[in-house]
Amino acid sequence: MNHLKLLFLSFAVVAISGSGLFIGASSLPVHEIITTLLHGGESEFIVNQYRLPRIVLAVGVGAGLGLSGALVQGVIRNPLASPDLMGISAGAGLAATALLVLYPEAPLYMLPLCALAGGLGAAAVILLIAYNTRPTPAKLALIGISISAFLSSGIDFLMIVSPIEINTAMVWLTGSLWGRNWEQVPYIWVTLAIMLPFAFRLAWRLDIMGIDEDSATSLGITPSRVQLLALISSVILASISVSVCGTISFVGLLAPHLARMLFGHHHKLLVPGAALLGGLMVLISDTLARSIHPPLELPAGVLTSLIGAPYFIFLLQRYKGW
C-alpha cells in the first residue's frame, strides 16, 4: 500500500509538471508544445527556456526543502522543526544576498557556497542556544523564529541600501522562481542526487534512535555522529534550495508532517515521501502563481505561507506543553 502511495505521488508530480507547460500568459496548443519540446520552433523560449526549467526547479527545490525538514525533525525529534523556522533558510538567504550586494559580479557557483556558509552559521547558533537552554519543542521553535526574524531584517536592510532591482529582491524576500533558468538546475539536482541516497543510508539509524539511543548504541550506532551528519545534510539541502529561489516558507515543515500522515514514522518511506510532497507543494504553488492573473505573478512563497502559517499555529497550540 505504501509503495502505491509513493507511485501515486510520483504520478501526480509528473501530471502537474505536464499541465504546467500549458499554463501562463500565452496559451499554446498541445501539438505546438510537443513539437517545441522535441524539435524547437517559434515557442522555443516560452516552453523550453521559461516554463520547463521552472517546473524542473520547482520539483527540485521542493524536494530539497521537504527532505531537509524530514531530516531535521527526525534527528532532533522536534515536530516543530524545519529549515525556515530554525533560521537556516534566513541565514542562507542573508549570506547569498550579501554576496549579490557586495560582489555583484561574482560567478554563479559562489552563490550556493555563500548560502551554505550562512545556513551552517545559523544552524550553529541555534544548536548552541539549544544546548545551553534545553528548550521544549515549542520554545525551540520560537527561538528559531526569533533568529530567523533577525536574519531576515538583515536581508531587508541590504535590499534598502543596495542597487539590486525590486524583482531580484522579491526572490529573496518571498521565494520565487521568477527569472530562474537552466543555469540553476544543476545545483539543486546534483545536490539531491548526492544527498538523497545519503539520507536513505541514515534512515534506519534515525528509526532506531527515535526509539531509544541506548539501543542504538548497543547496535553499533553513534548517536552524536548520526545527528551531526543528518543536520549537516539538512543544512546543505536547505541552503542550496535557498540559493536557487530564495526562502520558500513552510515547505520543510508541512511536507514531513504530511508524509508521516501517509507513511508513518519509518524514514525509508518518510525520505522519498517528504521529497515528493515537498516537490508537489512548490510545483503546485508556482503553477498557481503563474496562472491566477497572468502576466502578473505571485511569488510561490506567498502561496505556501498561506497554507503553512495556520498549520504552524495549530502545531504550536498542540505542542505548547512540551
N, C-alpha and C positions, 0 to 999 in steps of 0.2 A: 504493500500500500504506500509506504513512504517513497519508494522508487517511482511509483506512478505520480505522486505529488511533485517530485523533482522534475519528472518528464513534462508534466503539465506546466510548471513554471517556466521551463525551457521553451516550450511551445509558445507560451504567452509572450516571452521576450522576443522570439522570432516574429510572431504575428504582429505585435505592436511596432517592432522595428520596420517591418514591411509597410505597415499603414503610415508610418511616419514619413515615408518617401513621397506620399501623396498630399501631405498637409503643409500648408504655407501660403504665402501671399499669392503665388502663382499656381493655378490649377493645371495639372498636366494629366493627359490620358494615360491609361495603363500601358498601351503599346509604346508610347514615347518614352516612358520611364524605363521599360525593359530594354528598348533599343539603346537608350543612353547608357545604361549600366553595362551593356555588352560591347557597344561599338562607339560610344560617344555621340556627338551631334550638337544641335543648337542649344539643348538644355544641359550641356556638359557641366557648366558651372553650378547651376541650381541643384542638380541631382548629385553629381559626383564630388563636387568641391564644397558644397554648402550643407545639404541635408544629410548625406551619407556619413561624412566624418562626425557630425554632431550626434547622430544615432550611435555610432561606434563608441564615441567618447562618453555619451550618457550612460551606456551599459557598463563601460569600464570603470568610470568614476563611481557610479552607484555600487557596483560590486566591491570596489576597494573600500568604500565607506562602510558598507554592510559587514564585510569581513573584518574590518578594523574594530567595529563595535562589538562583534561576536567575540573576538579575542580579548579585548579589554574587559568585557563583562565576565568572561569565563575565568580570567586569571585573577581578578581581584574580587570575584563573586559579589559584584555590586550591580543590581538590576537597573540602577540609575546612571551607570557609567556609559559614556560614549565619547568619541574623539572631539566633538564640538563642545559638549557640556564640560569636558575635563580641561578645556583650554588648548588642546593640541592643535585643533584647526586654526584657532585665532593666532597661536604662536607661529604656525607655518605661514599664515596669511600676512602677519606683520613682517616677518623676515623677507618674504617674497616682494611685498610692497616696498620695503626699504631698498631692496636691490633695484627695483624699477625706478625709484626716485633718485637714488644716489648714483646709480650706474646704468642709465637707460640704454646704453649701447652694449650691455652685457650679452654674451651669446645665450641662446635659449637653454642650453644644458645647465647654466648656472642657476636658473630659477628653481628647479626641483631640489638642487643641492642646498640652496639657501632655505627653502621651505622645510626641508628635512632637519636642518640645524635648528630652525625656530621651533619645530614641533618637538624635537628632543629636549630643547631647553625648557619649554613649557611643561612637558611631562616630568622633567626632573624637579621642577619647582613644586608641582602638585604632589609628587611622591614624597618629597622632603617634608612638606606640611603634613601629609597624611601620616608619615612615620612618627612625627613628633606629637601629633594631637590624637591619633587613633579615633577619627570621627566615625559616626554612624553613616550608613549609605546616604541618607538624606542630607546630612551635614556635609559630606564629601561632595555631593552634587552641588550644593550651594557654594562651597569653596571654589569648585571648578567654574561655576558661573561667574563668580567674582573675578577670578583670574582672567577668564575669557573676556569679560566686560572691560577690564583694564587694558588688555592687549588690543581689543577692538578699538578702544579710544585712541591708541597709538596709530592704528590704521587710519582712523578719521583725521587725525592731526596731519599725517603725511599727505593725505589727499587734499587737505586745505592749502598746505604750503607748497605743494608740488605742482608742476605744469602738466601733470597727466590729465588727459581729457576725461570728461564725465563718464563716457561709456566704458572706458577702461576701469575707472573707479568702481562702477557698479558691479564688475566681475568679482572684485574682492569683497565688497560690502554685502552683497546679497546672493552671490553664487549664480553664475550664468554661463551658458555655453555659447553665448553670442560671440561671433568673431573667431571661434575656435576652428581649427582645420586639421589636415592630416599631419601637420608638423608636431602636434601634441600627442597623437595616438600612440607612438612607440613608448613614451614614458610611462603611461598608465598600464598598457597591456604587457610590456616587458616586466614591469613590477608585479603584476598579477601572475604572470607565468612563473615567476620565481617564488612568490610568497604563498600562492595557493597550495602547491604541493608541500611546502614547509608547514603550513597550517594543518594539513592532513596528518603530518608526522607528529604534530603536537596534540592532536585530537584526543587520543586515548589517554595520554598523560593528564590532560586537563579534566577528563572524565573521572579519573581515579583521584586526582587532587580535590575535586569537588565533593567527593565522599569523605575522605579523611587523609590528611597529609602524612600521618604516621604510616598508614597502609601504603601510600605512595613511596615513602622512604624504604619500607621493607621490600618493595618490588624493584628497588634499584633506581628509583626516580629521585632526582634532586629538585625539590620544590622551588627553591630560590632561582635555580638555573632556568627551569621551565617558565617561571613567572617573568624573568628578565627577557628571555627570548620572545615570549608572546607579546610583552609590552613593546619591545623594540619593533617587532613585526607590525603591531597595530599602529605605531607612530609612523613607520615608513609608508604604510598604505594610506593613512590619512593625509600625510604631508604631501605625497606625490599627487593625490587627488586634488588637494587644495591648490597646488602649483599649476594644475591644469585649468581649473574653472572657478577658483575662489571657494568660499565657505558655504557649502550647501548644508543647511542645518537639519538636524534630527533624523537623517537617514541612518546614521550609525547607532541611534537609539531605537528607532522603530523596527528596522529590518531584523535585528536579532530577536526582538520580542515576538514579532510575527512568526519567525522561524521556530521559536520554541512552542508556540501555539500549534504549529503544524507538525513538527517533528519531535517534540520532547526535548530532552536535555543532553542527548548524545551528540558530541561535537563532530563526529564523522558525517552526520546529517545536518547539523547546525552550520557547519562551514560552507557547504555548497548552497544550503537553503538561504542563509543570510546574504550570501553573494548574489544569488539570483533575485531575491526580493529587493535588495538594495538597487541592483541594476534596473529592475522593473519600476521602482519608485521614481528614480531620476529620469528614466526614459519617458514614463507617463507624464511627469511634471514638465519636462522640456517640450514634449509633443503638445501638451495643452498650452504651454506658454507661447508656442508659435501659432496656435490655431484659434485662441479666444478672440483676438481682434487684430488680424493681420492688416497691414505690415508691422504694426506695433507689437512688441514682445514683452512679456513679463519675465523677470529672472526666475529660473527654476527653483531657486532657494526660497522665493516668496511662497510658492505653492506647497513645498514640503513643510514650511514653517506653519502654514495654516492648519495642517493636519497634526504636525508634531507637537506644537506648543500646548494645545489642550490635552493631548495624551501625556505629556510630561507633567502637567499639573495634576492629572489623575494619579500618576505614579508617585509623585511627592506626597499626596494625600494617603496613598496606600502604604507607603513605607516610612511615614513620618515617625513611627515609634521605634524604628530600627536603630 
